Amino acid sequence: MLKSIRMWTVVAATACASIFGAVSAQAQSAADFYKGKTLTILIGHPPGGSYDLYAQLIAQHFGKQIPGNPTVIVQGMPGGGGSLAAAHFYTKAAKDGTIVALLPESLAQDQVLDPKKSRWDVSKMRFIGRAADVTSVMMARKDSPVKSIEDSLKTEANVSCSGRTTSSAQTGAVLKSLIGSKFNMVCGYDSATASALAVFRGEADLTTTVWANWSVNYAQQLAAGDVVPVVQFAEKRLADLPNTPTAVELTKDPAKKQAIEFFGAGGDIGRALMTPPETPADRVAVLSAAFDNLMKDQAFLADAKARAIPIAPMTGKEVDEIVKKIISTPPDVVVTLQKAINDGFNN
């Protein structure tokens, strides 16, 4: 019996040594690969918005968590509400682990809603982690004729937005079609920042961007009451906006509720980093582990707090599961939302 125990101990020790050796070899290999290299974080929006906000914060700290400590930079490729960068990332980005992207949370929904125009397949990309979820919030200028959903059902108002493919633009179209808001969609601004400035200048009455953008970049205007929240696209009301209704609360129609829930599902993906298709699994694993460590790093968290940037992390595998759920949305729900977006922009 003693001999048996001793043999098992030797086998177990050998197995542990093999596993440890494999992990060490992987870490060493990653360190050799990343040493002296540059890791690029691609974003599809101009500076100043929440994509840039999170990308710059992550870039400042991420390299210290990756074996070999590569330099991390942010590269902007604005256009089409992030779709230009998404298409480039999917088809042309290096697949060796030297580039990741922080792209619109709506990519999976866009792919389901309009597969012919979506030049990417999110299911073939892999997420390495999420820094925070995002909730789109529609705000109205304090002297706007519409300062609530009830107002919007009776009075016309202009809603500023960028390209029609952006979720921020589509919020107004969805409310117009499914809830009956009398919105005039004024699209063509080159970013959420430009859309917000249009409201402050009086060119438009309302606009939508994510809460992190409002709370960080427009904190003074919020504190001064220059803009007021009208509706938020979330499963539950944000703690910061307990008196602002969610879009789901605005209808009792089950089909409309399902469509609105599907529309807001990308908020759970939030500000997350992904790798291009065909990136080696071991590089994805290394970057995922580094990202998970970053989300617990005290220097990173202190920096985020100092900048008032919300952090609510999720692992890459968890984000991948959300994507699978979005892509498997029932066809009838997809059709309802497709029609709502088209009608909201066209009528």
C-alpha positions in Angstrom: 0.0 0.0 0.0 2.8 2.4 0.9 4.5 1.7 -2.4 1.3 2.5 -4.2 1.0 5.9 -2.3 4.6 6.7 -3.1 4.1 5.9 -6.8 0.9 8.1 -6.9 2.9 10.9 -5.3 5.6 10.7 -7.9 3.1 10.6 -10.7 1.2 13.6 -9.3 4.4 15.6 -8.8 5.5 14.8 -12.3 2.1 15.9 -13.7 2.2 19.1 -11.7 5.7 19.8 -12.9 4.6 19.2 -16.5 1.7 21.6 -16.1 3.8 24.2 -14.4 6.5 23.8 -17.0 3.9 24.2 -19.8 2.6 27.4 -18.2 6.1 28.7 -17.6 7.0 27.9 -21.2 3.9 29.7 -22.4 4.7 32.8 -20.3 8.3 32.8 -21.5 7.2 32.4 -25.1 4.8 35.3 -24.7 7.5 37.4 -23.0 9.9 36.7 -25.9 7.2 37.6 -28.4 6.0 40.8 -26.9 9.3 42.2 -25.7 10.2 45.3 -27.7 6.9 45.2 -29.6 3.9 47.6 -29.7 0.4 46.5 -29.0 -2.2 48.6 -30.7 -5.7 49.3 -29.4 -7.9 50.2 -32.4 -11.0 52.4 -31.9 -13.5 53.5 -34.6 -14.4 56.9 -33.1 -12.7 60.3 -32.8 -11.0 61.4 -29.6 -13.2 62.8 -26.8 -15.8 60.1 -26.5 -16.1 57.1 -24.2 -14.3 54.8 -26.6 -11.2 57.0 -26.5 -11.7 57.5 -22.7 -11.4 53.8 -22.0 -8.8 53.0 -24.6 -6.4 55.7 -23.3 -6.9 54.5 -19.7 -6.3 50.9 -20.6 -3.3 51.8 -22.8 -1.6 53.5 -19.9 -1.5 50.4 -17.7 -2.0 47.3 -19.9 1.6 46.8 -21.0 2.7 46.2 -17.4 0.4 43.2 -17.2 1.5 41.5 -20.5 4.6 39.3 -20.5 7.4 41.2 -22.2 5.8 44.5 -21.3 5.1 45.8 -24.8 4.3 49.5 -25.5 0.6 50.0 -25.8 -0.8 52.7 -28.1 -4.3 53.8 -29.3 -5.0 54.1 -33.0 -8.2 55.9 -34.2 -9.9 55.0 -37.4 -13.2 57.0 -37.3 -15.9 56.5 -39.9 -19.4 55.0 -40.2 -20.0 55.0 -36.4 -17.2 52.5 -35.9 -18.1 50.2 -38.9 -15.0 51.3 -40.9 -12.6 50.2 -38.1 -14.6 47.0 -37.6 -14.4 46.0 -41.2 -10.6 46.8 -41.3 -10.0 44.9 -38.0 -11.9 41.8 -39.3 -10.2 41.6 -42.7 -6.9 43.3 -42.5 -5.6 43.5 -38.9 -2.5 41.5 -38.0 -3.6 38.1 -36.5 -0.5 37.6 -34.3 -1.7 39.2 -31.1 -0.2 42.7 -31.7 -3.6 44.4 -32.2 -6.8 44.4 -30.2 -9.9 46.6 -30.7 -12.4 48.5 -28.7 -15.3 48.7 -31.1 -19.0 49.5 -30.8 -21.0 47.3 -28.5 -23.6 47.0 -31.2 -21.5 45.0 -33.7 -23.3 41.7 -32.9 -26.7 43.4 -33.2 -25.8 45.1 -36.4 -24.6 41.8 -37.8 -28.0 40.2 -37.0 -30.1 43.2 -38.2 -28.3 43.8 -41.5 -25.9 40.9 -42.3 -25.4 42.1 -45.9 -23.9 45.4 -44.7 -22.0 44.0 -41.8 -18.5 43.3 -43.1 -17.6 41.2 -40.0 -18.6 38.2 -38.0 -18.3 38.8 -34.3 -18.6 35.1 -33.6 -15.2 34.6 -35.3 -13.5 37.1 -33.1 -12.6 36.6 -29.4 -13.0 39.0 -26.5 -10.3 39.3 -24.0 -12.3 41.2 -21.4 -14.7 44.1 -20.6 -13.8 47.2 -18.6 -17.4 48.3 -18.1 -20.9 47.9 -19.3 -22.5 50.9 -21.0 -26.0 52.4 -20.9 -27.2 54.8 -23.6 -28.9 57.8 -22.1 -31.0 60.3 -24.1 -30.6 63.9 -22.8 -32.5 67.0 -23.5 -31.3 70.6 -23.4 -32.8 72.4 -20.3 -34.8 74.8 -22.5 -35.9 72.1 -25.0 -39.6 71.9 -25.8 -39.3 68.2 -25.0 -37.8 67.2 -21.6 -39.6 63.9 -21.0 -41.0 61.0 -22.9 -44.5 62.4 -22.2 -43.5 65.7 -23.9 -42.1 63.8 -26.9 -45.5 62.2 -27.5 -47.1 65.6 -28.0 -44.4 68.0 -29.2 -41.9 67.7 -32.1 -38.2 67.9 -31.3 -34.9 67.6 -33.2 -32.6 64.7 -32.2 -28.9 65.1 -33.3 -27.1 61.9 -34.2 -24.1 60.6 -36.2 -24.4 57.7 -38.8 -27.5 55.7 -38.8 -25.6 52.5 -37.9 -24.7 53.8 -34.4 -26.8 52.7 -31.4 -26.8 56.3 -30.2 -28.5 57.4 -33.4 -30.9 54.5 -33.4 -32.2 55.2 -29.9 -34.2 58.1 -31.3 -35.5 56.1 -34.3 -36.6 53.2 -32.0 -38.5 55.5 -29.6 -40.1 57.3 -32.6 -41.3 54.1 -34.1 -42.2 51.9 -31.1 -43.2 54.5 -28.5 -44.6 57.2 -30.8 -42.2 60.0 -29.9 -42.4 62.9 -32.4 -38.7 63.1 -33.2 -37.1 64.6 -36.2 -33.8 62.6 -36.7 -31.0 65.0 -37.7 -28.1 62.7 -38.5 -24.8 63.5 -40.2 -22.7 64.7 -37.2 -19.3 63.0 -37.2 -19.4 61.8 -33.6 -21.3 61.6 -30.3 -19.2 64.6 -29.2 -20.4 66.7 -32.2 -24.0 65.6 -31.6 -23.8 66.7 -28.0 -22.3 70.1 -29.0 -25.2 70.5 -31.4 -27.6 70.3 -28.4 -25.6 72.7 -26.3 -25.5 75.2 -29.3 -29.3 74.9 -29.8 -29.1 73.2 -33.2 -30.9 70.2 -31.7 -33.0 69.5 -28.7 -31.9 66.0 -27.7 -29.2 63.5 -28.3 -28.0 60.2 -26.9 -24.6 58.9 -25.8 -23.5 56.5 -23.1 -23.7 57.4 -19.5 -19.9 57.2 -19.0 -19.6 59.9 -21.6 -22.2 62.2 -20.0 -20.9 61.7 -16.5 -17.2 62.2 -17.3 -17.0 64.6 -20.3 -20.1 66.6 -19.5 -20.0 66.5 -15.7 -20.1 70.3 -15.4 -23.1 70.6 -17.7 -24.9 67.9 -15.8 -24.2 69.6 -12.5 -25.4 72.9 -13.8 -28.6 71.3 -15.2 -27.8 72.3 -18.8 -29.1 68.9 -19.9 -31.7 66.6 -18.3 -32.1 62.9 -18.7 -35.1 61.7 -20.6 -34.8 57.9 -21.0 -32.1 55.2 -20.5 -31.6 52.0 -22.5 -30.8 49.4 -19.8 -32.4 46.4 -18.2 -32.6 48.2 -14.9 -32.4 51.9 -14.0 -28.9 53.1 -13.3 -28.1 53.9 -9.6 -27.1 57.4 -10.8 -30.5 57.9 -12.6 -33.1 56.3 -10.4 -35.9 58.7 -11.6 -35.2 58.2 -15.3 -37.3 55.5 -17.0 -35.8 52.7 -19.1 -37.1 52.3 -22.6 -38.5 48.9 -21.7 -40.8 50.6 -19.2 -42.4 52.7 -21.9 -44.5 50.0 -23.5 -46.7 47.1 -22.4 -46.7 45.4 -25.8 -44.7 42.2 -25.4 -43.3 42.3 -29.0 -42.1 45.8 -28.5 -40.6 45.0 -25.2 -38.6 42.1 -26.7 -37.4 44.3 -29.5 -36.2 47.1 -27.1 -34.5 44.5 -24.9 -32.7 43.1 -27.9 -31.7 46.6 -28.9 -30.2 47.3 -25.5 -28.4 44.0 -25.2 -25.1 45.4 -26.5 -24.8 47.5 -23.3 -23.8 44.4 -21.5 -20.9 44.0 -23.9 -19.9 47.6 -23.2 -16.3 48.8 -23.5 -14.6 45.5 -24.3 -11.4 44.5 -26.1 -11.5 41.8 -28.8 -8.9 40.1 -31.0 -9.2 39.5 -34.8 -10.3 36.2 -36.2 -7.6 33.5 -36.4 -5.5 35.0 -33.6 -3.6 32.1 -32.0 -5.4 30.7 -29.0 -2.3 31.0 -26.8 -2.0 34.7 -27.5 -5.7 35.2 -26.8 -5.2 33.4 -23.5 -2.1 35.5 -22.6 -4.0 38.8 -23.4 -7.1 37.6 -21.5 -5.1 36.8 -18.4 -3.3 40.1 -18.6 -6.6 42.0 -19.0 -8.1 40.1 -16.0 -5.0 41.1 -13.9 -5.4 44.7 -15.1 -8.9 44.9 -13.8 -7.6 44.1 -10.3 -4.5 46.3 -10.5 -4.6 49.0 -7.8 -2.8 51.6 -9.9 -5.2 51.1 -12.7 -8.3 51.3 -10.5 -7.0 54.4 -8.7 -6.4 56.1 -12.1 -9.9 55.2 -13.2 -11.3 56.6 -10.0 -9.3 59.8 -10.4 -10.7 60.2 -13.9 -14.3 59.3 -12.7 -14.4 56.4 -15.2 -16.7 53.6 -14.2 -15.1 50.1 -14.0 -17.3 47.0 -14.1 -15.2 44.1 -15.5 -16.2 40.9 -17.1 -14.0 38.1 -18.6 -13.6 37.6 -22.3 -15.4 34.3 -22.2 -18.4 35.9 -20.5 -18.6 38.5 -23.2 -18.3 35.8 -25.8 -21.4 34.2 -24.3 -23.4 37.5 -24.5 -22.5 37.7 -28.2 -23.8 34.1 -28.8 -27.1 35.1 -27.1 -27.4 38.2 -29.3 -26.7 36.3 -32.5 -29.3 33.6 -31.6 -32.1 36.2 -31.2 -35.4 34.9 -32.6 -36.1 36.1 -36.1 -39.5 37.7 -35.3 -37.8 39.9 -32.7 -35.1 40.9 -35.2 -37.8 41.8 -37.8 -39.7 44.0 -35.3 -36.5 45.9 -34.5 -35.4 46.2 -38.1 -38.8 47.7 -39.1 -38.7 50.1 -36.1 -35.2 51.4 -37.0 -36.1 51.8 -40.7 -39.4 53.5 -40.0 -37.9 55.7 -37.3 -35.4 57.2 -39.8 -37.5 57.2 -42.8 -40.8 58.7 -41.6 
